[in-house]
Amino acid sequence: MARRVHDLTLERAPTLGAGRLVCVDGPAGSGKTTLAAALADLAGAAVVHMDDLYDGWQGLPRVGAQLDGLLLPLSRDEPGTYRRYDWLREEYAETVTVAPSPLLVLEGVGSGSRAHAVLCTTLVWVQAPDGLRLHRGLERDGPELEEQWRSWMVAEAEHFAEQGTRERADLLVDGTGRSAPLPA
């Protein structure tokens, strides 16, 4: 699937200054990070994870300012920045600078927001069943975070409904590990 995303993206004109932006969006635990890593391996793409931009479990509605600081300068072929959130300390840590590059992958819930759609070359939607996503999340983050995970799942569903992210996607990807993409 990474090859398909890469090829489609290269068929399109640059949208992020002289570079291209792939937004890999979809619900938490669906397989977005796996796809982003495959794109990085295939194409040497730079990857930014949305998890580093949220200011905690309730941070999805406030992530737009972080995306502005990252994407707007890159659209002018200037370095973009964001403050990396430290989930263990529950506060922002250092400022991260992202240099312009031929291909940037922005991975995570909210990466395909309407506010920055004009800068996105290819929007990919990754999905998997809720039960599998929750299982993956709790396996990664620990069972003590189940309440936060369930709350996040509600918040992201509201976000996706408001943004129409899946409906605007260029590609739909089955994040269960099956080889065939989802039908459009």
Backbone torsions as a table, in degrees:
resi	resn	phi	psi	omega
1	MET	NA	-33.7	178.5
2	ALA	-58.8	-40.0	178.9
3	ARG	-62.0	-42.4	179.8
4	ARG	-63.1	-44.4	178.5
5	VAL	-62.4	-46.4	-179.3
6	HIS	-60.0	-48.9	-177.6
7	ASP	-63.1	-43.5	178.2
8	LEU	-60.9	-42.5	-178.5
9	THR	-64.0	-42.0	-179.6
10	LEU	-70.6	-20.5	176.1
11	GLU	-73.3	-15.7	-175.7
12	ARG	-102.5	155.8	178.6
13	ALA	-69.4	152.0	174.9
14	PRO	-57.9	143.8	-179.6
15	THR	-126.2	-11.1	-178.1
16	LEU	-116.6	76.6	-170.9
17	GLY	64.8	-130.4	177.7
18	ALA	-84.2	-2.5	-177.8
19	GLY	-106.7	-179.6	179.5
20	ARG	-120.0	148.3	-178.7
21	LEU	-121.7	122.9	172.0
22	VAL	-104.9	122.3	175.9
23	CYS	-103.1	117.9	179.1
24	VAL	-104.8	102.3	-173.2
25	ASP	-118.0	169.3	179.8
26	GLY	140.9	172.1	-175.6
27	PRO	-63.5	154.2	177.8
28	ALA	-57.5	138.5	177.2
29	GLY	81.2	9.3	-176.2
30	SER	-86.6	-17.5	180.0
31	GLY	118.8	14.5	-178.5
32	LYS	-63.2	-43.3	-178.2
33	THR	-64.1	-37.3	178.2
34	THR	-63.2	-45.2	178.6
35	LEU	-65.0	-42.7	179.4
36	ALA	-61.2	-40.8	178.0
37	ALA	-64.3	-39.5	178.0
38	ALA	-64.4	-38.3	176.4
39	LEU	-65.9	-41.3	178.1
40	ALA	-62.0	-43.6	178.9
41	ASP	-64.9	-42.0	-177.0
42	LEU	-70.1	-45.9	-168.6
43	ALA	-115.3	1.0	-176.5
44	GLY	65.5	27.6	-178.2
45	ALA	-71.0	147.2	169.5
46	ALA	-77.1	143.4	-179.2
47	VAL	-125.4	132.9	171.3
48	VAL	-119.5	129.8	-179.4
49	HIS	-98.0	125.8	179.3
50	MET	-58.0	-29.4	178.2
51	ASP	-55.9	-26.2	179.1
52	ASP	-79.4	-13.5	-175.4
53	LEU	-99.5	-29.3	-179.9
54	TYR	-66.8	148.5	174.5
55	ASP	-98.2	58.5	177.0
56	GLY	101.0	-172.0	-174.3
57	TRP	-63.7	-23.1	-179.7
58	GLN	-102.5	14.2	-170.2
59	GLY	-85.2	-7.0	-177.2
60	LEU	-56.5	-45.0	-179.0
61	PRO	-65.3	-18.6	-175.4
62	ARG	-104.7	7.4	-172.7
63	VAL	-78.6	-11.4	-177.6
64	GLY	-57.6	-40.5	179.6
65	ALA	-64.1	-37.5	177.4
66	GLN	-64.0	-42.8	179.6
67	LEU	-65.4	-37.2	175.7
68	ASP	-57.6	-48.2	-178.4
69	GLY	-64.5	-28.0	178.3
70	LEU	-84.7	-53.3	-168.1
71	LEU	-84.2	-37.2	-176.5
72	LEU	-62.7	-45.8	175.3
73	PRO	-62.8	-39.4	178.6
74	LEU	-61.6	-32.6	178.3
75	SER	-66.7	-17.6	176.0
76	ARG	-103.2	14.1	-177.9
77	ASP	60.8	33.6	175.0
78	GLU	-115.8	155.4	177.4
79	PRO	-60.7	139.2	174.6
80	GLY	-103.3	162.1	179.9
81	THR	-138.0	158.4	169.5
82	TYR	-151.0	157.7	175.4
83	ARG	-92.0	126.5	179.8
84	ARG	-82.1	130.0	179.5
85	TYR	-88.0	131.5	176.6
86	ASP	-95.8	106.2	-174.8
87	TRP	-68.3	-29.4	179.6
88	LEU	-74.4	-40.4	179.7
89	ARG	-86.1	-12.9	-179.2
90	GLU	57.5	47.5	176.6
91	GLU	-160.3	162.1	176.1
92	TYR	-69.9	143.6	178.0
93	ALA	-106.9	-127.2	-175.2
94	GLU	-76.6	164.4	172.1
95	THR	-91.0	132.4	-179.1
96	VAL	-106.2	131.7	176.8
97	THR	-102.4	133.5	179.4
98	VAL	-117.9	116.6	-179.9
99	ALA	-76.3	151.1	173.4
100	PRO	-56.2	142.2	180.0
101	SER	-146.4	161.2	179.5
102	PRO	-61.7	-31.4	-178.6
103	LEU	-144.6	121.0	175.7
104	LEU	-116.1	131.8	174.3
105	VAL	-107.3	120.5	175.5
106	LEU	-105.0	114.2	-170.3
107	GLU	-117.1	125.9	173.1
108	GLY	140.3	168.8	180.0
109	VAL	-59.8	125.5	179.9
110	GLY	94.3	-4.6	-179.1
111	SER	-64.7	-27.5	-179.3
112	GLY	-98.2	32.9	-177.5
113	SER	-62.6	150.2	179.2
114	ARG	-60.8	-34.4	-175.6
115	ALA	-58.7	-27.2	-177.9
116	HIS	-118.6	16.0	-175.1
117	ALA	-59.7	-34.4	-178.4
118	VAL	-64.3	-22.5	-179.6
119	LEU	-89.5	-10.3	-175.5
120	CYS	-87.0	125.0	176.6
121	THR	-79.8	-45.5	-179.4
122	THR	-139.6	127.3	176.5
123	LEU	-106.3	120.8	-179.5
124	VAL	-111.7	131.8	176.4
125	TRP	-107.6	123.5	177.7
126	VAL	-112.7	131.8	179.0
127	GLN	-139.7	157.0	176.8
128	ALA	-153.4	160.4	179.5
129	PRO	-59.7	147.1	-177.5
130	ASP	-54.7	-43.7	-178.5
131	GLY	-61.3	-42.1	178.2
132	LEU	-66.6	-41.8	179.8
133	ARG	-62.3	-45.1	179.3
134	LEU	-63.7	-42.5	177.9
135	HIS	-58.9	-47.5	179.3
136	ARG	-60.3	-44.6	-177.9
137	GLY	-63.8	-43.7	-179.0
138	LEU	-72.3	-30.2	175.9
139	GLU	-66.1	-38.7	-179.8
140	ARG	-77.0	-45.7	-170.3
141	ASP	-98.0	-18.9	-179.7
142	GLY	107.4	143.3	-177.3
143	PRO	-64.7	-20.4	179.4
144	GLU	-67.5	-12.3	-179.5
145	LEU	-100.9	17.0	-177.3
146	GLU	-59.8	-41.8	-179.8
147	GLU	-61.1	-43.5	178.1
148	GLN	-64.0	-42.0	178.7
149	TRP	-60.3	-46.4	-178.5
150	ARG	-65.2	-38.7	176.6
151	SER	-65.0	-42.6	178.5
152	TRP	-61.6	-41.0	-178.7
153	MET	-61.5	-36.7	176.7
154	VAL	-68.1	-46.2	-178.5
155	ALA	-62.3	-42.2	-178.7
156	GLU	-69.5	-36.0	177.8
157	ALA	-62.0	-41.6	176.8
158	GLU	-63.7	-43.2	178.5
159	HIS	-60.1	-48.3	-178.1
160	PHE	-64.2	-37.8	178.3
161	ALA	-64.5	-42.5	179.1
162	GLU	-66.6	-40.6	-175.3
163	GLN	-85.1	-20.2	-175.5
164	GLY	62.3	35.2	-172.4
165	THR	-60.7	-50.8	-178.1
166	ARG	-59.6	-42.4	-178.0
167	GLU	-66.4	-26.9	-179.6
168	ARG	-90.2	-6.9	-173.8
169	ALA	-65.7	144.2	175.1
170	ASP	-80.3	-32.3	179.0
171	LEU	-136.2	141.0	174.5
172	LEU	-110.7	129.3	-174.7
173	VAL	-122.1	134.9	175.5
174	ASP	-83.0	112.3	-176.9
175	GLY	-87.7	11.0	-179.9
176	THR	-80.9	-12.5	-178.3
177	GLY	105.1	-5.3	174.3
178	ARG	-69.5	154.4	-172.1
179	SER	-80.8	-24.3	-175.1
180	ALA	-88.1	139.7	175.3
181	PRO	-71.9	161.3	177.1
182	LEU	-68.3	150.2	173.7
183	PRO	-68.1	150.6	-179.3
184	ALA	-69.5	NA	NA
